[in-house]
Amino acid sequence: MNRRVFIALSGLTVLAGCGFQLRGTEDPLGQLPKSLRIKATDPYSSIVRKITRELTHHGVQIVSTTSAPALNLTLPKVAQRVLGPVSSGGDQTELALEMTYSLSDQIRISMVPETEVRVTLIYIDSNAATSAEHQSVAQLRRSLEDSLVQQIVTSLRVRYEQAVEQTKKSKTN
């Protein structure tokens, strides 16, 4: 038994020594501000709460003081359009959520200009007005909202790092 443990630990040590990492454990691209103030037309909407939760999960402290950069969020716009009929009798439908955000510093100078983030999915609408169909569409909308939150945080991470790098370059010139 001890020999097996020794061999397993030796193998793991060799893998760790050569730089092996499990998928999903590497540092994500970009960086986020250490603290943020969130400004939204409806700060209690589900999407704003999800964005706040996701930012907090990534180590961002959400504050209400004006000394922190402000993340300005609009409420998402929902768009639904029929793409065409399918042979099984329903319609192929596109569901889209679109939201904009911007980031300004303490003195309201734009760090990240207004950025539009859009997520879409396509599903088959059976044209049945049942509660199961409505629940299915509501579940799709929630999953689309979760995808939108992930896209916004990823986009903010990349755009904020670009703004920080640009600020560093302008200070050295």
Beta strands, then each sheet from edge to edge (+ up, - down):
strand 1: 35-40
strand 2: 61-62
strand 3: 70-73
strand 4: 77-85
strand 5: 91-104
strand 6: 110-125
sheet 1: 2+ 1+ 3+ 5- 4+
sheet 2: 2+ 1+ 3+ 5- 6+
end
